[in-house]
Amino acid sequence: MAIRIFLVLVSATVLFAIFLLSLRSWLQRCKKKLKDSYDGPVNIGIFHPYCNAGGGGERVLWCAVRALQAKYDNIKIVIYTGDIDSSPNSIMEKVQETFNINIDKQNTSFVYLKRRLLVEAKLYPYFTLLGQSLGSIILGLEALCRFPPDIYIDTTGYTFTLPLFRFIGNCKVGCYVHYPTISMDMLRRVQRREYCHNNQAYVVRNPFITWVKVIYYRIFAKIYRWAGRCSDTIMVNSTWTENHIRDLWGVPFKTHRVYPPCEVKNLKSLTRNESPDKIVIISIGQFRPEKDHPLQLQAMYELRTLLSRNEDLWNKVKLIIVGSCRNDSDYERLKNMQDLAKHLSLENSVEFKVNVNFQELLQLYQNAGIGIHTMWNEHFGIGIVECMAAGVIMVAHRSGGPLLDIIETSEGSQNGYLAINAADYANCILSIICNSKELNDAIRNAARSSVERFTEEEFDINFLRAVSQLFNTT
């Protein structure tokens, strides 16, 4: 019996190896045909299944495409996307409307992936990280078979596609990491049995399930390390992400810190348009669970309590939550937020704006005096930087990118505020409301001066430097 099992395993291994070798050989022939089909000898495939989402990650994608097109004449760029309901023209129009970025349409095409559902969290109520990672491999295989590139760049964090394109597709491989799929912070939260959006209450209550999840995370982290090390060049978006990737992947000298491109130049030139009769607080971010929008509503509830003796002042306060929705789950999350606002009796003090265009966003920046951002361990925070450039005084979470890269709270160089819980946020907002005009102006000026590090020009320089080694060996 044991011999039969052994023979079956050996046979399966041999057949799988033959399949991989055959696939690799077929892809090489396809790549040769592609080179003969296009004038540009270097084909670049960029993996971004939600390229039409309109968030900060998409700004990175389109600025990267624009930078590559400006630098290299002999390239053909293909975006792997699952936005099958969006035509190339509609995607390009949204890029222009949302980000004010012009892309060379003649040199950019799309490969539409039909299996994007496989990377969505809702498909995996349990072992979500593993399920999404395995799903990304299948989605990556679809992308590779549809268009085998010479250079492959993942810009969304699907790290398990890297070995697929490197070893099967025989591509030069690069990645831009916005946020590690798993981090030591996540592992510590599970070990301490702390509740959060990715550590549900039933896990927190059960020591055995907690132990199983810790083992699962540790094994996953080792596989994640191997997959990440397959990249020829590794770009990270912040100090926080860089520290985690270096630790997780064991690549202390291989990372390039490339801050995301932020709309700084135009925003710094905006004229402030605050009304003395209104105190507008603005929140920018996609409607995803990690953004922790409920904390913003809780902060507003706490602020109303602090202003209970000054009803007239409270009636001036309005929170405008601006965000984009990628799918049905995001829209459901938005509906839950609207219901929570009603439950807290904040419906007259909170307004939601979804998928706004660039011009409307500029107007919102002009009218807002205070900004709020509540994500714990935000990897960077493009929305935070843009608010600061527009002269909006930011209150962000005391962790991740806002703490390490963006906001300074020391006296004399303060450019914003940091908070942890709802009471902290409420107190910071109240401080801004009660500050003298001179102090708030000093904070605004310091904030606007500090964001020059995050311009699109700086991104272009650092991104092209990081990916140059992919072209040098192609």
N, C-alpha and C positions, 0 to 999 in steps of 0.2 A: 504494500500500500504506500509506504513512504517513498519507494523508488518511483512509483507511478506519479505521485504528487511532484517529486523532484523533476521528472521528465516533462511534466506538463508546464511547470514553471520555467524550465530551460527553454522549452519550445516557444512559450509565450514571449519570453525575453528576446529570443532570436527573431521571431516574427515582428515584434515591435521595433527592434533595431533595423530590420530590413525596411519596414515602413518608413522610419525616420530618414534613412539613407535615400530611399526612393523619393521621398518628399523633398529632401534637400536638393537632389539632382534635378527634379522637375522644376523647382523654384529657380535654380540657376539658369535653366533654359529660358524660363519666363523672363528673368531679369535681362538676359541677352536680347530677347525680342523687344522688351521695353526700351532698351538703349537704342535699338534700331528705329523705334517708333517716334522718339522725341529728339528734338535738336539738342537739348541740354543733356550732357552725358551723365550728370549726377542726379539721381532721383531721390528725393527726400520724403519719407513718410512720417507724418506727425500724428500720434495717437491721441485723440481728444473726442471721446464719444459724445460729449455734451457741448460741442463747439458753439451752439446757438443759445446757450444758457444766459449769457449776458452778465456774468459775475467777474470777480477779480481774476480767477484762473483763466477766463477767456480773454481778458485784456492782455495777460502774459502771452497767450497763444498768438494773438493777432499782431502784437508788437514784435514777437519773435519772427513771424512770417515776414513782416515788413522789413525788419532788419536784415534777414537773409536775402531778400530780393534786392535790397539796396547794395549789399556787399558782393553778391555773387551773380554773375551773368549766366553761368552755365548750369543752372539747376532747374528742376521741375519739382514743385511742392504739391504733395497730395495730403489732404486732411482725412483721417479715418474718423468718421462720425456716425452716430446712430440716429441723427435727426432726419429720419427718412421722409418726414412730412414737410420738410423745408427745402425749397429749391436753392441752388447755388446763388441765384440773384437775391432771394429773400434773406439768405444768411449774410451776404455782403452788405445789403442795405441796413440790416440790423447792426452790423459792425460799425458802419458809418454813423448811424443814429445814436447808438449807445456809447461808443468810445471815441467818436470823431477820428477814426483811423482809416486811411485809404490803402487798400490792398490792390496789387496788380492782378486783376481778374484773369488776364490771359495766361499768367504763369501759376495759377492756383486752381486746383481741381479737387473733387471730393470723391471718396469711396464710401458709399452708404452701407453701413453694417446692419444686418437684420436681426442680430441676436443680442442687442444691447440690454434687453431685459435680464440677461444672465449676470449683469454686474450690479443690479439694483438690490438694495438691502431688503426690500419687502419680500423678495423671493426666498430669503433665508432667515426665518425667525430665530433659528438657533445656529451656532457656529457661523455667524455672519461673515467674519473676516475670511475664514476658509472658503466659504461658499462664493463670495465675491471674487476672491483671488483665483479660484478654479474657473469661475465664469469668465474672468478676464483672459485666461489662457485660451479658452475656446473662442472668445471674441477676437483675441489677437491672432489666432490661427486663421479665422475668417479674413481678417485684414491682410495678413501675410499672403494668403492664397489669392486674394483679389488683386493685390498690388505689392510685389516683393521689391522693396526699395534698396538703394545702396547704403543710405543712412537712415536710421530709425531714431526718432526722438519721442519719448513719452513725456507729456506735459500735464498729466492728470494723476500720477501716483499709482498707476497700475504696474507695479514693479515686476510682477510675475510674467509680464510679456517680454521683459528684457532678454532672458536666456533663450526664449523662443526665437526672437529675431536674430540674436547673435549666433547661436549654434545651428539652428535649422535654416534660417534665412541668410546666414553668412553676411550679416550687415555690420557696419560700424554702429555702435549703440550709444545714445546719450539719454539723460533724463533730467527733468526739472522737478524737484520735489517741493511741493507746497507744504506737505504735512506727512510725517511718517505714518504708515498704515498701522503700526503698533509702536508704542513708546513705553519707556520704563515708568512714566507717570501713570499710564493706564494700568500697568501691572501692579504698581503700588496701591492704586485705588481698589483693585480687586482684592489684593492681600489684606488691606485694612477694612474690607467689607463696607466701602463707601458707595452710596447710591449715586448714579449719574446716568446720562442718557444711554450709555453702552454698558451699564452694569445694573440690571434691573433688580427690583426689590426681592423677587423670589430667590435670586442668587445671593444677595446680601444676607438673607435670613438663614440660608442653609450652608453650614460649614463644609459639607461634603461637596456640594456643587461648586462652592468657592474654590476648594482644593482642585477639583477637576479643571475648572476654568484657568487657574494659575498654571497648571501643567500644560494645558492647551496653548496658552499664550507663550510659554517658554519654548515649546516645540515650534510654534508658528514663527517666533522671532528668529530662530536658527535658520529656518528655511528662507525667511525674508532676507536675512543677512546674505545668504548664498546668492539669491536672485539679484540683490542690489549690487553686489560686487561684480556682476557681469557687465556693468555699464563702463564704457570707455571714458566717459566724462560725466561728472555728477554735479549738477547745479542745485543749490538750496536757496530758499528765499529769505532766510533770516538767521540770526545768531542762534535762536532757540532750535530751529530745525537742523542747523548745521551741527550743533552739539549732539543732538539725538542721533542723527544719521552717522556721524563719526563713531559714536559709541555702538550703535546697533550693527553697522556694516563693517566696522573695523577698518575704516579708510581715513586715517587721521590727516593725510596730506593730499587727498585726491579730490576734495570738494572745492567748489567755487561758489562763494556767496554772491548771488546775483539778486539784488533787491528787486521786487516787482516794479514794473513801470507805473508811475502814478501821474494822473493829470494834474500837474503842478503849475506849469507856466500860465495857462489860461485862468486857473483858479486863483492864483495869486494876484491877478489883475482885476478880479471881480470887485465891483463896488458894493459895499455893505448896504443892505436895505432893511435893517431891523426896524420894526415899528415899536414905539414906546408903549403901545397898548397891547402888545403881544410878546410872550416869551416862548419862542419856538425852539423845541428840542428835536434834533433830527437823529435818526438811526439808519445806517446804511449796511445792508448785508442780505445775503440770500436767505430764504426761509428754510433753513436746515436746522435740525435739532441741536447741533453743537453751538449754534449762534446764541442759544439761550434767550430768546425773545421774552419768555415769561418773566425773567428777572427784570427786564425793563419795565414791565407792567407793575411788578411788585415794588420797584423803586418809585414809580409814580404814585402808588398807593401810600408809600412811606412819606413821600414829599407832601402829599395832601394832608397827612397827619401833622407834619411839621408846620404847615401853613394853616392849620385849623382855625387859628385866631385872626387870620388875614384872608378872608374869603375873596376879597377883591383881587388880591395878588394871585391866588390860586386860579381864579377864573381867567387870568391872562396866559396861563401855562398850557401849552399844547405839545404833545409828542407826536411827531410824524415818523412812522416806521416805513422806510423805503426798502423794497427788496424785490428779488426776481424769483420766479417759480419755474422749476425745470420740468416737473412731472405732477401726476395726481397726488402723490404723497406730500409734495410741497404745498399744493393748494389745500389739501386737507389740514395741514399744519397751520396754514394761514386762517382757515375757518375756526380752528380751535383757539387761536390767538384772539380773534374777534369775539368769540364767546367768552373767553376769560376776561377781556376788557369789560364786557357787559356785566359779568359776575362781580367784578370789583367796582362797578359803577363808574367806570372811566370812559364810557363810550363817547362822552362829550369832550373829553380831553385827549383822546387818542385817534389818530387817523392813519389808515393804511394805504400805501400807494404801491402798486405792483407793476413791474416791468416798465418803468418810466423811461422816456427817451433822454438823450443827452441834454437838450435845451431845457427841458423841464427840471432835470436834476440841477442844472446851473442856477435856475431860479430858486429852487429849494435851498441851495447852499447860501444864496444871497440873503434869504429871509431868516435863516436860522442863526441863533446866537450860541447855542450849546449843542454838543454832540454826545451821544451815548453809544457805547459798544460793550457787550456783556459776555463775549465768548471767553471761557476759561482756556488758557494756553492757546490763544489765537496765534497761528504760525507767524503771521506778519500783521496784516491789517491795512489793506489798501484804502478802504473807506475811511479809516482813521486819518491817514496821511492827507487824503483829499479834503476832508473836513478842516484840518489844520491849515492847509494851503489856502482855503477859502476864508479863513479868519474865524472859523467856528471853534470855540473852546471845547476840547474833548475831555470826556470822562470815560476811561477804558479800564479793562480788568487788569489787576496787578499780577500779570503772568505773561509768559510767552513773548511774542514780538513787541507788544506795546511796552512792556517793562524793560526789555533788553535793548531794543533798537530805536524806539520812536519817542516815548514820552519821558521827559525829565521833570521831576517835581522838586528839586533842590531850590532853596530860596536864592533869588538872584538870577537863576537861569530857568525858571519854571516855564514850561510850554504846554502844560495840561495837568490833568488829575488822574489818579489811579484809585480804584476801589475794588472791593471783593464781594460784599453782599449788598442786599437791597438798601439797608440802612446807610452803608457807606456811600452808595451812589446818590441817595437822597440828600445826604449832608453835603456832598461835593457840589451838587446842582444848586442847593440853597446857598452855598458859599459864593458861587459864581453870580447868582442873582443879587446877593447882598454886597458883593465887592464894589469898590469904587470904580468909576469908569477908567481912571488912570491905571489901576492894577490890571483890569481885564484887557485893556489895550496893550499893556506890556506883555501879558501872556500871549495874546494874539500875534504880536510882532515877533516874539521869540519862536513861536510855532511856525510862522511863515518862513523865518530864516532857516529853521532846522530841516526843512523838507527838501532842500536842494540835492541831498544825497539820493533821493528817490525819483528823480526825473526819468522821462523816457530816454533821454540822451545817455544818461548813466547806464540804464538797463541795456541799451544797444551795445555800448562799448564792452561791458562785462559779459553779456551773453555771447557776442561774437568771439570774444577772446576764449571763452570756455569751449565753444563748439569748433574752433578752428582746427583742433587736433583730429576731428572726425574727417575733415576735408584733406588734411595733410597726408593721410594714409589711404585715401580713397582712389 
